[in-house]
Amino acid sequence: MLGKTKTLAATLLMTAALAVPALAQDYTIRAVANSNENDEDYDGLQVFKSYVESASNGAIAVEIYMGTQLCSNGAECLQGVADGSIDVYISTSGGAAGLFPYVQVLDLPYVMQDDRVAERVLSGEFTRTMRSMALEDSGGMIRLMTIGNTGGWRNFANTKQRVQTPADLKGMKIRTVVADLPQELVRALGAAPTPIPWPELFTSLQTGVVEGTKNGITDIMSMKFPEAGLQYVTLDGHAYMGALWWMSNETFLALPEDMRRVVVDGFYQLQQATFASPKRKSIPAYQEFVEGGGDLYVPTPEEKQAFADAAQPVYEWFTANVEGGEEIFTAMQDAVQAATEELDAERASDIQ
């Protein structure tokens, strides 16, 4: 009987121990993306969450809020980061341009040639320069953690005709975001910039309010724009679709140094995931577009240079009219030149 009592007591003690909840996390990071779970932003956040929670040994919990649960647009969400109600937020350059106009440098056309150059530039000193500028301009409240990708490269797409030269865009109504720089680019190429909210673009293409847009293929196909008549895509790759990942500087600095290191490394993992995700997702997207009767055109080097030449006024406008524009444009040019030279040397070595 005594033996049974001891066994029962041991069982109860074990059950009670298992029933004790795990210790609460020491820190919680609330991360917001105004997109959905099919987006590269979500892929990046999942990698970030997994890494940070694991590498911190459970000391940091990451809560992901997709869509508009906590805030609905760039201005509102960045205000949330500044006042500490949101810890992490991802924006496009257009979404942050109202507060940090110089981030539009990411939309300058034909500056970065390919993925390898873009990834090298955004992983280096250029991003640190932009971080310093944003910290100063936000009064030390908003910290740029990293720049990833959200959708690959922007290309011209339209409902009317194949576009091989800037002349083919003349007079065409092209959808842009509200930010100034994309409108300046469309205007420089002879087309008519038409700001349209993203949720209204399908209907606008369908009804002829606009005749074209500047998007990556994954966005084009996920939004089913070919069903609205969009049948021509020109792979001019005029802008890398940078994703700016912001964090409350107060939240970041409140972490002990070892946990800050974990978060920084987590953003590196996130960046790499968002670099890779659009490449994978674009494969079936391009295939679906062509199989559906879409016309996919790759400009020749001469044709692409014609687009770059026509876009020259945009650089002049940016450096003359955007506060901090000249500084950040110089930083990007220097970074692109350094990345190009490094990669050329690496390629030369690799093919020997």
C-alpha positions in Angstrom: 0.0 0.0 0.0 2.8 2.4 0.9 4.5 1.7 -2.5 1.3 2.5 -4.3 0.9 5.7 -2.3 4.5 6.8 -3.2 3.8 6.0 -6.9 0.6 8.0 -6.9 2.3 10.9 -5.2 5.1 10.9 -7.7 2.6 10.8 -10.6 0.7 13.8 -9.2 3.9 15.7 -8.7 4.9 15.0 -12.3 1.4 16.0 -13.6 1.5 19.2 -11.6 5.0 20.1 -12.9 3.8 19.5 -16.5 0.8 21.7 -15.9 2.8 24.7 -14.8 2.8 27.2 -17.6 6.1 28.1 -19.2 7.7 31.3 -18.0 6.5 34.4 -19.8 8.9 35.8 -22.4 11.0 38.7 -21.2 10.4 40.7 -24.4 7.7 40.9 -27.0 8.1 42.4 -30.5 5.0 43.3 -32.4 5.6 43.2 -36.1 3.2 44.7 -38.7 2.9 44.2 -42.5 0.0 45.8 -44.4 0.0 42.8 -46.8 -1.2 39.2 -46.7 0.3 35.8 -46.1 1.1 35.2 -49.8 3.5 38.1 -49.8 7.3 38.1 -49.4 6.9 40.2 -46.3 5.1 37.3 -44.6 7.9 34.9 -45.6 10.5 37.3 -44.1 8.5 37.7 -40.9 8.2 33.9 -40.4 11.9 33.5 -40.8 12.5 36.4 -38.4 10.1 35.0 -35.8 11.6 31.5 -36.0 15.2 32.7 -35.7 14.7 35.3 -33.0 12.6 33.2 -30.7 15.0 30.2 -31.1 18.3 32.2 -30.8 17.0 34.1 -27.8 16.1 30.8 -26.1 12.5 32.0 -25.8 13.4 35.3 -24.2 11.9 37.2 -27.1 8.4 36.5 -28.5 7.5 37.9 -32.0 3.9 38.6 -32.7 3.0 39.0 -36.4 0.1 41.2 -37.5 -0.7 41.0 -41.2 -3.0 43.5 -42.8 -4.5 46.5 -41.1 -5.2 45.2 -37.6 -2.9 47.7 -35.9 -2.5 50.4 -38.6 -3.6 50.9 -42.2 -0.9 52.9 -44.1 2.7 54.0 -44.0 2.1 57.3 -42.2 -0.1 55.8 -39.5 2.1 52.7 -39.0 5.4 54.7 -38.8 3.7 57.0 -36.2 3.0 53.8 -34.3 6.7 52.8 -34.5 7.6 56.3 -33.3 5.3 56.2 -30.3 6.1 52.6 -29.4 2.7 51.1 -30.1 4.3 49.1 -32.9 7.8 47.6 -32.7 8.5 46.6 -36.3 6.9 47.8 -39.6 7.7 47.1 -43.2 7.1 49.8 -45.8 7.8 50.4 -49.5 9.7 53.6 -50.4 6.4 55.2 -51.3 4.9 54.3 -47.9 7.7 56.0 -46.1 8.4 59.0 -48.4 6.1 61.3 -46.6 8.4 61.1 -43.5 11.7 60.3 -45.1 11.5 61.6 -48.7 15.0 60.5 -49.6 14.0 56.8 -49.4 12.6 57.3 -52.9 16.2 56.8 -54.1 15.2 53.1 -54.2 12.8 54.1 -57.0 15.4 55.9 -59.2 15.3 54.0 -62.5 18.1 51.9 -64.0 20.6 52.5 -61.2 21.1 48.9 -60.1 21.6 46.4 -62.9 20.6 43.1 -61.4 19.9 41.1 -58.2 23.5 40.5 -57.3 24.3 44.3 -57.4 21.1 45.2 -55.5 21.7 42.6 -52.8 25.3 43.7 -52.3 24.3 47.4 -52.1 21.4 46.9 -49.7 23.6 44.7 -47.4 26.3 47.3 -47.0 27.2 50.8 -46.1 24.4 52.4 -48.1 21.8 51.0 -45.7 23.8 52.3 -42.7 23.8 55.7 -44.3 20.1 55.7 -44.7 19.7 54.4 -41.1 21.7 57.3 -39.7 19.6 59.8 -41.8 16.3 58.4 -40.6 17.4 58.2 -37.0 18.4 61.9 -37.1 15.2 63.0 -38.9 12.9 61.0 -36.5 14.6 62.4 -33.4 16.1 59.1 -32.6 12.7 57.3 -32.6 12.6 55.2 -35.8 15.5 52.9 -36.7 16.0 51.3 -40.2 17.0 47.7 -39.5 17.5 46.4 -43.0 16.3 46.7 -46.6 14.9 43.6 -48.3 12.7 43.0 -51.3 9.0 42.8 -51.9 8.1 41.7 -55.4 11.2 41.5 -57.4 11.7 44.3 -60.0 9.3 46.9 -61.3 8.5 46.6 -65.0 6.2 48.4 -67.3 3.0 46.5 -68.1 0.0 47.7 -70.1 -3.2 46.8 -71.9 -2.4 48.3 -75.3 0.7 47.2 -77.0 4.3 45.8 -76.7 6.6 48.5 -75.4 10.1 48.3 -76.8 11.2 52.0 -76.6 10.1 55.0 -74.5 8.2 56.2 -77.6 5.8 53.3 -77.2 4.7 54.7 -73.9 3.9 58.2 -75.3 0.5 59.4 -74.0 -0.3 56.1 -72.2 -2.0 56.5 -68.8 0.3 54.7 -66.3 -0.8 54.0 -62.8 1.6 55.2 -60.1 1.6 55.6 -56.3 1.0 59.1 -54.9 4.8 59.7 -54.3 6.5 62.2 -56.6 9.4 60.3 -58.0 7.4 57.5 -59.9 5.3 60.3 -61.4 8.4 62.1 -62.6 9.7 58.9 -64.2 6.5 58.2 -66.1 6.3 61.9 -67.2 10.0 61.8 -68.4 9.2 58.8 -70.6 6.3 60.6 -72.3 3.5 58.9 -70.5 0.8 60.3 -68.3 1.2 59.5 -64.5 -2.1 58.6 -62.9 -2.1 58.0 -59.1 -4.5 55.2 -58.3 -4.9 53.3 -54.9 -3.7 49.7 -55.2 -7.2 48.2 -54.4 -8.7 50.2 -57.3 -6.2 49.2 -59.9 -8.0 46.1 -61.3 -11.1 48.1 -62.0 -9.1 51.0 -63.4 -7.4 48.8 -65.9 -10.6 47.1 -66.8 -12.4 50.4 -67.5 -9.5 52.2 -69.1 -9.0 54.8 -66.3 -5.4 53.7 -66.7 -3.8 51.7 -69.4 -0.7 50.5 -67.7 1.2 50.1 -64.4 4.7 49.6 -62.9 4.8 46.4 -61.0 6.5 43.0 -60.5 5.1 39.9 -62.1 4.1 38.3 -58.8 1.9 41.3 -58.0 0.5 41.3 -61.5 -0.5 37.7 -61.3 -1.7 37.6 -57.7 -4.0 40.5 -58.4 -5.2 38.8 -61.7 -4.6 41.9 -63.7 -4.5 39.9 -67.0 -8.2 39.4 -66.5 -8.6 43.2 -66.5 -6.9 43.3 -69.9 -3.2 43.7 -69.0 -1.5 41.6 -71.6 1.9 43.2 -72.3 4.9 43.2 -69.9 8.3 44.7 -70.8 11.1 43.4 -68.6 13.0 46.7 -68.4 13.6 46.2 -64.6 13.7 49.9 -63.9 13.5 49.7 -60.1 14.3 47.1 -57.5 11.3 46.8 -55.2 13.0 47.6 -51.9 11.3 46.8 -48.6 12.3 49.0 -45.7 12.1 47.3 -42.3 11.7 49.8 -39.5 11.9 49.3 -35.7 11.1 51.4 -32.7 14.6 52.6 -31.6 13.3 52.7 -28.0 12.3 49.1 -28.2 15.6 48.1 -29.8 17.8 49.9 -27.3 15.7 48.6 -24.3 17.0 45.1 -25.2 20.2 44.0 -23.5 23.2 43.8 -25.9 23.0 40.1 -26.4 19.3 40.3 -27.4 20.0 43.2 -29.7 22.5 41.0 -31.5 19.9 38.3 -31.9 17.4 40.9 -33.4 20.1 42.2 -35.8 20.9 38.7 -36.9 17.2 38.0 -37.2 16.8 40.9 -39.6 19.7 39.5 -41.7 17.9 36.2 -41.9 14.7 38.1 -42.9 16.5 40.0 -45.6 17.9 36.9 -47.1 14.5 35.3 -47.2 12.9 38.3 -48.9 15.8 38.3 -51.5 15.1 34.7 -52.4 11.3 34.6 -52.2 10.4 36.7 -55.3 12.9 34.7 -57.4 11.1 31.5 -56.6 7.6 32.9 -56.9 8.3 34.7 -60.2 8.9 31.4 -62.1 5.3 30.1 -62.0 4.0 33.7 -62.3 5.8 34.3 -65.6 4.8 30.9 -66.9 1.1 31.5 -66.0 1.2 34.9 -67.7 2.6 33.5 -71.0 0.3 30.5 -71.0 -2.6 32.9 -70.6 -1.6 34.7 -73.8 0.5 37.4 -72.3 3.2 39.1 -74.3 6.5 39.1 -72.4 9.3 41.2 -73.9 12.9 41.5 -72.9 14.5 44.8 -74.2 17.9 44.6 -76.0 20.8 46.4 -74.3 20.4 49.2 -76.7 16.7 49.5 -76.0 17.2 49.5 -72.3 19.8 52.2 -72.6 17.3 54.3 -74.5 15.0 54.0 -71.5 17.8 55.0 -69.1 18.7 58.0 -71.3 15.1 59.2 -71.4 15.0 58.9 -67.6 17.9 61.4 -67.0 15.6 64.2 -65.9 14.4 62.1 -62.9 17.9 62.1 -61.3 18.2 65.9 -61.7 14.7 66.3 -60.2 15.6 64.1 -57.3 18.8 65.7 -56.3 17.4 69.2 -56.7 14.0 68.8 -55.0 14.2 66.0 -52.4 15.7 67.0 -49.0 18.7 64.8 -48.5 18.4 63.6 -52.1 21.9 64.6 -53.3 23.5 62.9 -50.2 21.7 59.6 -50.5 22.0 59.5 -54.3 25.7 59.9 -54.1 25.8 57.2 -51.4 23.9 54.8 -53.7 26.0 55.6 -56.8 29.2 54.9 -54.7 27.7 51.7 -53.4 26.6 50.5 -56.9 30.0 51.2 -58.3 31.8 49.4 -55.5 29.4 46.4 -55.7 29.8 46.2 -59.5 33.6 46.3 -59.3 33.7 43.7 -56.6 31.3 41.4 -58.4 33.2 41.8 -61.7 36.4 40.8 -59.9 34.7 37.8 -58.3 33.2 36.6 -61.6 36.6 37.0 -63.3 38.2 34.8 -60.6 35.4 32.3 -60.6 35.5 31.6 -64.4 39.3 31.0 -64.5 
